[in-house]
Amino acid sequence: MSMCGQASLERPGALVLQTMPPDNDITNQTQDQPSFTTTEPISMYSDREYVIHDSCLLFLEKTVHSSSFPLRRLYEVLASLPYSEIYQTVDWGRDHGMRDVECECGYDPWLVRLSPDPEHPLRPYSTFDPLRSPQVDELLSNCAMGRSETVPGESSRLNTEIITIDDGHINPSDRFLRLPTEICCLIAQYLPTTDVANIRLVSRAFLSSFDHQSFWASRFHQFHERSWLFEALDTKDRLDWRRLYDLTRYALIDKHLKNRRRIWDLVPMILGTLQLRWHGTLDRTAPMDADHSLGVVARCHKQRPGFDIREVSRIHLLHKVPVPARLSQIRVSFTKLGDAKYVCGFTFWPVDGPPCHMGYESHDQECVNLECFDGIILTTTKRGVRAVRFLSHITTPWLGQTGGFTSYSKLSTERGVKVIEGGFDGCKMISLAISEAETEANT
């Protein structure tokens, strides 16, 4: 982030950037101008503002296959992240490789000490723009094989020798040998390189995979280990993809590209959160009657006198659904923030009829087969619900992450759960309530 402009550093962690400062003179008062802040309490502002590095935003945009990037979804997710209790800054749940910033003065905010430890492993990369590296053009030039009129990554064999297999030495259990070589090469393109190296040890059908330029070109496609060098797919030159793969090993790339690779590895996790599917309405429904329901709320923010958790939860949607009378399966969807998984929705599959969704739906799901349930045990943290266990006449497993937790909440009924209600922010469940009264389903 280029912190050029005026700022307010009145307390630890506070940072206010003026959007249109006349100059960099700290003595120039511009209190009436708009500003972006990442640290003020929510109650002081009707909206939050976030400053995002344009290089990081470009990396996110390159992974989204649509005409426009879902900025609104990104805002909802950011607004759902709790503030750090120490510095009152947005907290993703882990370091994410971010550099430590410690201001020693109250003058210009760009005059900061990057890290108190000069030996900090990330210190050398903190000033290297991940988007602009002088090594990119050098790599593409060294691996160019001439101009090409075809799509980059076309199949071209490095070794024109035809590999023949003696029928007497064919392993009858190796069914991959029944497939054409071209099909095996296509299969290899969808696998990680380490998996292809291992499968070559057990199946002779994949021995020639590393001889094809198309395989090494696939390493630079999305979700493979060299996808961060997206300039390679934009060039019109025919490239020696295997040579380019070798020259982009971590030990050989410059600090700009090392910084890019560090940030690029975080994109898939954030992208999965942005692509959650919401099944409820966008309007906040009436909460359950407190006299006929049981509920628990994840304390997503540090509590202070006069502090209301629902005030801080900027995106707080309530989704209430009836539980089918005869169930066959319950699926729980999860999303990841940092190294932790959080519950983001339920799907109730009845014996007959369509499924009933509550909250978000993701590709990361765990399930349990149940006909009915009388309650739920759940683990909650300040961020949200981490794991759930449905109470029934049979022993059911935990769904989610339960390791390291000593505190649990139990919601149970005598006549079975008829209605369930979840409270959600922009990406996860932060409250849960159940009721045995069927009338709740119609409110």
C-alpha positions as CSV (number, residue, x, y, z in Angstrom):
1,M,0.0,0.0,0.0
2,S,1.4,3.4,-1.0
3,M,0.7,5.5,2.1
4,C,1.2,8.9,0.4
5,G,-0.9,11.5,2.1
6,Q,-1.9,12.6,5.6
7,A,-2.8,10.2,8.4
8,S,-3.9,10.1,12.0
9,L,-1.8,8.0,14.3
10,E,-3.3,9.1,17.6
11,R,-3.3,5.6,19.1
12,P,-1.7,2.2,18.3
13,G,-3.0,0.7,15.1
14,A,-5.0,3.8,14.0
15,L,-4.6,4.8,10.4
16,V,-6.7,7.3,8.5
17,L,-5.8,8.1,4.8
18,Q,-7.1,11.3,3.2
19,T,-8.5,10.5,-0.2
20,M,-7.4,13.8,-1.8
21,P,-4.7,15.4,0.2
22,P,-3.5,18.7,-1.2
23,D,0.1,17.8,-0.4
24,N,2.2,15.8,2.1
25,D,2.5,18.6,4.7
26,I,1.3,17.2,8.0
27,T,0.6,20.7,9.2
28,N,-2.1,21.2,6.6
29,Q,-5.5,20.6,8.2
30,T,-8.0,18.8,6.0
31,Q,-10.5,17.5,8.5
32,D,-13.4,18.2,6.2
33,Q,-12.1,15.9,3.4
34,P,-13.2,12.2,3.0
35,S,-10.9,9.7,4.5
36,F,-10.4,5.9,4.7
37,T,-10.0,4.3,8.0
38,T,-9.4,0.7,9.1
39,T,-9.4,1.2,12.8
40,E,-12.2,3.3,14.1
41,P,-15.0,1.6,16.1
42,I,-18.0,0.6,14.0
43,S,-20.4,2.7,15.9
44,M,-18.6,5.9,14.9
45,Y,-19.1,5.3,11.1
46,S,-22.1,4.3,9.1
47,D,-19.8,2.4,6.7
48,R,-16.4,0.8,6.7
49,E,-13.7,1.6,4.2
50,Y,-10.8,-0.6,3.3
51,V,-7.5,0.2,1.5
52,I,-6.4,-2.7,-0.8
53,H,-3.2,-2.9,-2.7
54,D,-3.9,-2.7,-6.4
55,S,-1.5,-5.6,-7.2
56,C,-3.3,-7.9,-4.7
57,L,-6.7,-6.9,-6.2
58,L,-5.4,-7.7,-9.7
59,F,-4.3,-11.2,-8.5
60,L,-7.9,-11.8,-7.3
61,E,-9.4,-10.5,-10.5
62,K,-7.3,-12.9,-12.6
63,T,-8.7,-15.9,-10.8
64,V,-12.4,-14.9,-11.3
65,H,-13.9,-16.2,-14.6
66,S,-16.5,-13.5,-15.0
67,S,-16.8,-10.1,-16.7
68,S,-16.6,-8.2,-13.4
69,F,-15.0,-8.9,-10.0
70,P,-17.4,-9.3,-7.1
71,L,-16.4,-6.3,-5.1
72,R,-19.6,-6.3,-3.1
73,R,-18.8,-9.8,-1.9
74,L,-15.3,-8.8,-1.0
75,Y,-16.7,-6.0,1.0
76,E,-19.2,-8.3,2.8
77,V,-16.4,-10.7,3.8
78,L,-14.1,-7.9,5.0
79,A,-17.0,-6.4,7.0
80,S,-17.5,-9.9,8.6
81,L,-13.9,-10.2,9.9
82,P,-13.5,-9.3,13.6
83,Y,-11.2,-6.6,14.7
84,S,-8.0,-7.5,16.5
85,E,-8.5,-6.9,20.2
86,I,-5.1,-5.3,20.5
87,Y,-4.7,-3.1,17.5
88,Q,-8.3,-2.9,16.3
89,T,-7.4,-3.9,12.8
90,V,-8.9,-6.4,10.4
91,D,-7.8,-9.9,11.4
92,W,-7.9,-12.8,8.9
93,G,-7.1,-15.4,11.5
94,R,-3.5,-16.0,10.7
95,D,-0.4,-14.0,9.8
96,H,-0.8,-14.6,6.1
97,G,2.9,-13.6,5.7
98,M,2.1,-10.0,6.4
99,R,5.0,-7.8,7.5
100,D,4.9,-6.2,10.9
101,V,4.5,-2.4,10.9
102,E,5.5,-0.5,14.0
103,C,5.3,3.3,13.9
104,E,7.8,5.1,16.0
105,C,6.7,8.7,15.3
106,G,3.5,10.7,14.8
107,Y,4.6,12.5,11.7
108,D,4.5,11.0,8.3
109,P,2.9,7.6,8.3
110,W,5.2,6.4,5.5
111,L,8.2,6.8,7.8
112,V,7.8,3.5,9.6
113,R,10.0,0.8,10.7
114,L,9.0,-2.3,8.8
115,S,9.9,-4.8,11.5
116,P,11.5,-4.6,15.0
117,D,13.7,-7.6,14.0
118,P,16.2,-6.9,11.1
119,E,16.4,-10.6,10.6
120,H,12.7,-11.0,9.9
121,P,12.4,-13.5,7.0
122,L,9.8,-11.3,5.2
123,R,11.6,-8.0,5.6
124,P,13.6,-8.3,2.3
125,Y,10.3,-8.7,0.3
126,S,8.2,-6.0,1.9
127,T,9.3,-3.3,-0.6
128,F,9.3,-5.4,-3.7
129,D,6.2,-5.0,-5.9
130,P,4.8,-8.4,-6.7
131,L,3.2,-7.2,-9.9
132,R,6.3,-5.7,-11.6
133,S,9.4,-7.8,-11.8
134,P,12.3,-7.2,-14.2
135,Q,12.9,-10.9,-14.3
136,V,9.6,-11.7,-16.1
137,D,10.8,-10.4,-19.5
138,E,14.1,-12.1,-19.0
139,L,12.6,-15.5,-18.3
140,L,10.2,-15.3,-21.3
141,S,13.0,-14.2,-23.6
142,N,15.4,-17.0,-22.5
143,C,12.7,-19.6,-23.1
144,A,11.3,-18.3,-26.4
145,M,11.4,-20.7,-29.3
146,G,10.0,-18.4,-32.0
147,R,6.7,-16.9,-32.9
148,S,3.6,-19.1,-32.8
149,E,0.2,-18.7,-34.5
150,T,-1.4,-21.3,-32.2
151,V,-2.6,-21.1,-28.7
152,P,0.2,-21.1,-26.1
153,G,0.7,-24.5,-24.6
154,E,0.0,-26.6,-27.7
155,S,1.3,-30.2,-27.6
156,S,4.8,-30.6,-28.8
157,R,7.0,-33.5,-28.0
158,L,10.5,-32.9,-26.6
159,N,11.5,-36.5,-27.4
160,T,10.3,-37.8,-30.8
161,E,11.3,-41.3,-30.0
162,I,8.3,-43.7,-29.9
163,I,8.1,-45.6,-26.7
164,T,7.1,-49.2,-27.2
165,I,6.1,-51.6,-24.5
166,D,6.8,-55.3,-24.7
167,D,3.6,-57.2,-24.3
168,G,5.3,-59.8,-22.3
169,H,6.2,-57.3,-19.6
170,I,2.8,-55.6,-19.3
171,N,1.4,-55.6,-15.8
172,P,-2.2,-57.0,-16.2
173,S,-3.4,-54.9,-13.3
174,D,-2.2,-51.7,-14.9
175,R,-5.5,-50.7,-16.6
176,F,-4.1,-47.3,-17.7
177,L,-2.1,-49.1,-20.4
178,R,-5.4,-49.8,-22.2
179,L,-5.8,-46.1,-22.7
180,P,-4.3,-44.2,-25.7
181,T,-1.2,-42.3,-24.8
182,E,-2.9,-39.0,-25.6
183,I,-5.6,-39.7,-23.0
184,C,-3.0,-40.4,-20.3
185,C,-1.2,-37.2,-21.2
186,L,-4.5,-35.3,-20.7
187,I,-5.1,-37.0,-17.3
188,A,-1.6,-35.9,-16.2
189,Q,-2.3,-32.3,-17.1
190,Y,-5.0,-32.2,-14.4
191,L,-2.7,-33.7,-11.7
192,P,-0.1,-32.0,-9.5
193,T,3.4,-32.5,-10.7
194,T,4.3,-34.6,-7.6
195,D,1.4,-36.9,-8.2
196,V,2.5,-37.4,-11.8
197,A,6.0,-38.2,-10.7
198,N,4.6,-40.8,-8.3
199,I,2.2,-42.4,-10.8
200,R,5.1,-42.8,-13.3
201,L,6.6,-45.2,-10.8
202,V,3.7,-47.5,-10.8
203,S,2.2,-47.2,-14.3
204,R,4.2,-47.3,-17.5
205,A,1.3,-45.5,-19.3
206,F,2.5,-42.2,-17.8
207,L,6.2,-42.6,-18.5
208,S,6.1,-40.2,-21.4
209,S,4.1,-37.5,-19.6
210,F,7.2,-35.4,-18.9
211,D,8.2,-35.5,-22.5
212,H,5.3,-33.4,-23.7
213,Q,5.5,-29.6,-23.8
214,S,1.7,-29.5,-23.2
215,F,2.2,-31.1,-19.8
216,W,4.7,-28.4,-18.7
217,A,2.5,-25.7,-20.2
218,S,-0.3,-26.9,-18.0
219,R,1.8,-26.1,-14.9
220,F,1.3,-22.4,-15.6
221,H,-2.5,-22.7,-15.8
222,Q,-4.8,-21.8,-13.0
223,F,-4.5,-23.7,-9.7
224,H,-1.2,-25.3,-10.7
225,E,2.1,-24.5,-9.1
226,R,3.4,-22.0,-11.7
227,S,0.0,-20.2,-12.3
228,W,1.5,-17.1,-10.6
229,L,3.5,-16.4,-13.8
230,F,0.4,-15.5,-15.8
231,E,2.5,-13.5,-18.3
232,A,3.6,-16.8,-19.8
233,L,0.1,-17.5,-21.1
234,D,-0.2,-14.1,-22.7
235,T,2.9,-14.2,-24.8
236,K,2.6,-15.0,-28.6
237,D,6.0,-16.7,-28.6
238,R,6.4,-20.5,-28.5
239,L,8.0,-21.3,-25.2
240,D,10.1,-24.1,-24.0
241,W,7.7,-24.8,-21.1
242,R,9.9,-27.3,-19.4
243,R,12.9,-24.9,-19.3
244,L,10.6,-22.2,-18.1
245,Y,9.4,-24.5,-15.3
246,D,13.0,-25.2,-14.2
247,L,14.0,-21.5,-14.3
248,T,11.1,-20.5,-12.1
249,R,12.1,-22.7,-9.1
250,Y,11.9,-20.7,-5.8
251,A,15.7,-20.6,-5.4
252,L,16.1,-19.0,-8.9
253,I,13.4,-16.2,-8.9
254,D,14.0,-12.7,-7.7
255,K,12.4,-11.1,-4.6
256,H,9.6,-9.6,-6.6
257,L,8.4,-13.0,-7.8
258,K,8.9,-14.6,-4.4
259,N,6.6,-11.9,-3.0
260,R,4.1,-12.6,-5.8
261,R,4.2,-16.3,-5.1
262,R,3.6,-15.8,-1.4
263,I,0.5,-13.7,-2.1
264,W,-0.7,-15.8,-5.0
265,D,-0.9,-18.9,-2.7
266,L,-3.5,-17.1,-0.6
267,V,-5.8,-16.4,-3.5
268,P,-7.6,-19.8,-3.7
269,M,-8.7,-19.6,-0.1
270,I,-10.1,-16.1,-0.4
271,L,-11.7,-17.0,-3.7
272,G,-13.5,-19.9,-2.1
273,T,-15.0,-17.6,0.5
274,L,-16.1,-15.0,-2.1
275,Q,-17.9,-17.7,-4.1
276,L,-20.1,-19.0,-1.3
277,R,-23.7,-19.5,-2.5
278,W,-26.4,-17.9,-0.3
279,H,-29.8,-19.7,-0.1
280,G,-31.7,-17.3,2.1
281,T,-33.3,-13.9,1.4
282,L,-31.3,-10.7,1.6
283,D,-33.8,-9.3,4.1
284,R,-33.4,-9.8,7.8
285,T,-36.2,-12.0,9.1
286,A,-38.0,-11.7,12.5
287,P,-36.0,-13.6,15.1
288,M,-37.5,-16.6,16.9
289,D,-39.6,-16.1,20.0
290,A,-37.2,-16.2,22.9
291,D,-39.9,-18.0,25.1
292,H,-40.0,-21.0,22.7
293,S,-36.5,-21.3,21.4
294,L,-32.9,-21.9,22.5
295,G,-30.0,-20.1,20.9
296,V,-26.3,-19.3,21.2
297,V,-24.2,-16.5,19.7
298,A,-20.5,-16.5,18.8
299,R,-18.9,-13.5,20.5
300,C,-17.2,-12.3,17.4
301,H,-15.9,-9.1,18.9
302,K,-14.4,-8.0,22.2
303,Q,-17.1,-6.8,24.5
304,R,-16.9,-3.4,26.2
305,P,-19.5,-1.4,28.2
306,G,-22.3,-0.4,25.9
307,F,-21.1,-2.8,23.2
308,D,-23.8,-4.6,21.2
309,I,-22.6,-7.5,19.1
310,R,-25.4,-7.1,16.6
311,E,-24.3,-3.5,16.1
312,V,-20.8,-4.6,15.1
313,S,-22.0,-7.4,12.8
314,R,-22.4,-5.3,9.7
315,I,-23.8,-8.2,7.7
316,H,-26.1,-10.1,10.0
317,L,-28.8,-12.0,8.1
318,L,-31.2,-14.4,9.9
319,H,-32.3,-17.4,7.9
320,K,-35.0,-19.6,9.5
321,V,-36.2,-22.8,7.9
322,P,-38.4,-25.8,8.9
323,V,-36.7,-29.1,9.5
324,P,-38.2,-31.9,7.3
325,A,-40.2,-34.4,9.3
326,R,-38.3,-37.4,7.9
327,L,-34.6,-36.8,7.1
328,S,-32.2,-39.0,5.3
329,Q,-29.0,-36.8,5.6
330,I,-27.7,-33.6,6.9
331,R,-24.8,-31.8,5.2
332,V,-22.8,-29.0,6.8
333,S,-21.0,-26.5,4.6
334,F,-17.7,-24.9,5.7
335,T,-15.5,-22.0,4.7
336,K,-11.9,-21.3,5.6
337,L,-10.5,-18.1,7.1
338,G,-6.8,-18.5,7.7
339,D,-6.0,-22.0,9.0
340,A,-9.5,-22.5,10.6
341,K,-12.8,-23.8,9.2
342,Y,-16.1,-22.3,10.1
343,V,-19.7,-23.5,9.6
344,C,-21.4,-21.5,7.0
345,G,-24.6,-23.4,6.3
346,F,-26.8,-26.5,6.6
347,T,-28.6,-28.6,4.0
348,F,-31.4,-31.0,5.2
349,W,-32.1,-33.8,2.8
350,P,-35.6,-35.4,3.3
351,V,-36.5,-38.9,2.4
352,D,-38.8,-37.5,-0.3
353,G,-38.7,-34.1,-1.9
354,P,-36.1,-31.4,-2.6
355,P,-33.4,-30.4,0.0
356,C,-33.9,-27.6,2.4
357,H,-31.0,-25.1,2.6
358,M,-30.1,-22.7,5.4
359,G,-27.4,-20.1,5.0
360,Y,-24.5,-20.6,2.6
361,E,-23.5,-23.6,0.5
362,S,-19.9,-24.4,-0.3
363,H,-17.9,-27.2,-1.9
364,D,-16.3,-28.2,1.4
365,Q,-19.0,-30.3,3.1
366,E,-19.3,-33.0,5.7
367,C,-22.4,-35.1,6.2
368,V,-24.2,-37.4,8.7
369,N,-27.1,-39.8,8.0
370,L,-30.0,-39.1,10.4
371,E,-33.8,-39.5,10.4
372,C,-34.3,-36.8,13.0
373,F,-32.5,-35.0,15.8
374,D,-33.4,-33.6,19.2
375,G,-30.7,-30.9,19.5
376,I,-27.2,-29.7,18.6
377,I,-23.9,-29.4,20.4
378,L,-21.6,-26.8,18.9
379,T,-18.2,-25.2,19.5
380,T,-18.0,-21.4,19.1
381,T,-15.2,-18.9,19.1
382,K,-15.1,-15.2,18.9
383,R,-15.3,-15.6,15.1
384,G,-18.1,-18.0,14.7
385,V,-19.3,-21.6,14.9
386,R,-16.4,-24.1,14.3
387,A,-18.1,-27.5,14.7
388,V,-21.5,-29.1,15.3
389,R,-22.8,-32.4,16.5
390,F,-26.4,-33.4,16.1
391,L,-28.1,-35.2,19.0
392,S,-30.1,-38.3,18.2
393,H,-30.8,-41.7,19.5
394,I,-27.7,-43.0,17.8
395,T,-24.1,-41.8,18.2
396,T,-23.2,-39.2,15.6
397,P,-19.8,-37.8,14.8
398,W,-18.6,-34.2,15.1
399,L,-18.7,-32.2,11.8
400,G,-16.0,-29.6,11.6
401,Q,-12.8,-28.8,13.6
402,T,-13.0,-29.7,17.3
403,G,-9.3,-30.0,18.3
404,G,-8.2,-27.7,21.1
405,F,-11.6,-26.6,22.2
406,T,-12.7,-27.0,25.8
407,S,-16.0,-25.0,25.7
408,Y,-19.2,-26.4,24.1
409,S,-22.8,-25.2,23.9
410,K,-25.7,-27.6,23.9
411,L,-29.2,-26.9,22.5
412,S,-31.7,-29.6,23.0
413,T,-35.5,-30.2,23.0
414,E,-37.8,-32.9,24.2
415,R,-40.0,-33.4,21.1
416,G,-37.4,-32.9,18.4
417,V,-36.2,-29.9,16.4
418,K,-38.9,-28.5,14.2
419,V,-37.4,-25.2,13.2
420,I,-33.8,-24.0,13.0
421,E,-32.5,-20.5,12.6
422,G,-29.0,-19.3,11.8
423,G,-27.5,-15.9,12.0
424,F,-24.9,-15.1,9.3
425,D,-22.4,-12.5,8.5
426,G,-20.9,-12.2,5.0
427,C,-19.3,-15.6,5.0
428,K,-20.1,-17.7,8.1
429,M,-22.5,-18.6,10.8
430,I,-22.3,-16.6,14.0
431,S,-25.5,-17.6,15.8
432,L,-27.8,-20.6,16.0
433,A,-31.2,-21.2,17.5
434,I,-33.6,-24.1,17.5
435,S,-37.3,-24.6,18.4
436,E,-39.6,-27.5,18.9
437,A,-42.7,-25.3,18.2
438,E,-44.0,-25.9,14.6
439,T,-45.6,-22.4,14.6
440,E,-42.1,-20.9,14.4
441,A,-41.9,-22.1,10.8
442,N,-44.6,-19.7,9.7
443,T,-43.2,-16.6,11.3
